[in-house]
Amino acid sequence: MIVKEELLSKLRRYFDLNLYEVKLWTALLSRGVSTAGELSDIANVPRSRSYDVLESLEKKGFVIMKLGKPIKYIAIPPNEVVDRVKKHMHFTAQEKVKRLESVKNSPLLSELETLHKTGINLVDPTDLSGCLRGRPNIYNHLDMLIKDAKKSINIMTSEKGLLRKAEGLRSSLERAKKKGVKVRIAVPLTKENKEVAESLKDLAEVRHSSKVAARFVTVDSKDLVFMVLDDGEVHPSYDLGIWVKTPYFATAMDIMFDQVWNGGK
């Protein structure tokens, strides 16, 4: 039996299996019932590994071990496997979330916070910078900075960037607003994003600006994240942001923001 590499790759990704597991599973599906030795030959998996791998598949609910000798394995219908894997993933995810929630109020988090604060105190401010590759990483970092904001958040973004920020940063902007943080957003306002801009009016002051094509965020005139590529030409996976923690540079960008902001009146 020859199974295409593309299919094996998809199965590994969708069902969270390793290469030997997908090979033996697909081999068993093609036979219905078979011994470990037969499956090993069909799937080209070392016999010394077959029993361990099949035991793993049994625990995960992909196969059943048949009573009798020689030991044989029965394939579970794929539709049933999908349901079992879904339930298992859901249960596992819930357990992981519970563990992480329990960390929040535990001595473990206090120890981690102490380690981080001690380490940060030893770091040269010029070392607090980083490259953020991919839009999800950029937005995760922006979310973290906005959560810690105390005074001001200035956002200069693109027409479509406003739509993304309204979706991805709304909850953190709401928390910032409740803390009294001043939030300003300069963006080219169009028919496509005007409704979204209106929905943000309780969280931020949004003003039209089309004179400067730039994407950046400053927080408390200390942290700056600026994007170096045109979001209209780059795929989200290849978007690139630079984060620097420097009052000198962030303040300069705030001055530029103020000039654009006041010029848009």
Secondary structure as the mmCIF struct_conf table of DSSP 4:
data_model
#
loop_
_struct_conf.conf_type_id
_struct_conf.id
_struct_conf.beg_label_comp_id
_struct_conf.beg_label_asym_id
_struct_conf.beg_label_seq_id
_struct_conf.end_label_comp_id
_struct_conf.end_label_asym_id
_struct_conf.end_label_seq_id
HELX_RH_AL_P HELX_RH_AL_P1 GLU A 5 PHE A 15
TURN_TY1_P TURN_TY1_P1 ASP A 16 ASP A 16
HELX_RH_AL_P HELX_RH_AL_P2 LEU A 19 ARG A 31
BEND BEND1 GLY A 32 GLY A 32
STRN STRN1 VAL A 33 THR A 35
HELX_RH_AL_P HELX_RH_AL_P3 ALA A 36 ALA A 43
TURN_TY1_P TURN_TY1_P2 ASN A 44 ASN A 44
HELX_RH_AL_P HELX_RH_AL_P4 ARG A 47 LYS A 60
TURN_TY1_P TURN_TY1_P3 GLY A 61 GLY A 61
BEND BEND2 PHE A 62 PHE A 62
STRN STRN2 VAL A 63 LYS A 66
BEND BEND3 LEU A 67 PRO A 70
STRN STRN3 LYS A 72 ALA A 75
HELX_LH_PP_P HELX_LH_PP_P1 ILE A 76 PRO A 77
HELX_RH_AL_P HELX_RH_AL_P5 PRO A 78 LYS A 104
TURN_TY1_P TURN_TY1_P4 ASN A 105 ASN A 105
BEND BEND4 SER A 106 SER A 106
HELX_RH_AL_P HELX_RH_AL_P6 PRO A 107 ASN A 121
TURN_TY1_P TURN_TY1_P5 LEU A 122 LEU A 122
BEND BEND5 VAL A 123 VAL A 123
HELX_RH_3T_P HELX_RH_3T_P1 PRO A 125 ASP A 127
STRN STRN4 SER A 129 ARG A 133
BEND BEND6 GLY A 134 GLY A 134
HELX_RH_AL_P HELX_RH_AL_P7 ARG A 135 LYS A 147
TURN_TY1_P TURN_TY1_P6 ASP A 148 ASP A 148
BEND BEND7 LYS A 150 LYS A 151
STRN STRN5 SER A 152 MET A 156
HELX_RH_AL_P HELX_RH_AL_P8 GLU A 159 GLY A 168
BEND BEND8 LEU A 169 LEU A 169
HELX_RH_AL_P HELX_RH_AL_P9 ARG A 170 LYS A 178
TURN_TY1_P TURN_TY1_P7 LYS A 179 GLY A 180
STRN STRN6 LYS A 182 VAL A 187
TURN_TY1_P TURN_TY1_P8 LYS A 191 ASN A 193
HELX_RH_AL_P HELX_RH_AL_P10 LYS A 194 SER A 199
TURN_TY1_P TURN_TY1_P9 LEU A 200 LEU A 203
STRN STRN7 GLU A 205 HIS A 208
BEND BEND9 LYS A 211 LYS A 211
STRN STRN8 PHE A 216 VAL A 219
TURN_TY1_P TURN_TY1_P10 ASP A 220 LYS A 222
STRN STRN9 ASP A 223 MET A 227
BEND BEND10 LEU A 229 LEU A 229
TURN_TY1_P TURN_TY1_P11 ASP A 231 GLU A 233
BEND BEND11 VAL A 234 VAL A 234
HELX_RH_3T_P HELX_RH_3T_P2 PRO A 236 TYR A 238
STRN STRN10 LEU A 240 LYS A 245
HELX_RH_AL_P HELX_RH_AL_P11 PRO A 247 GLY A 263
TURN_TY1_P TURN_TY1_P12 GLY A 264 GLY A 264
#
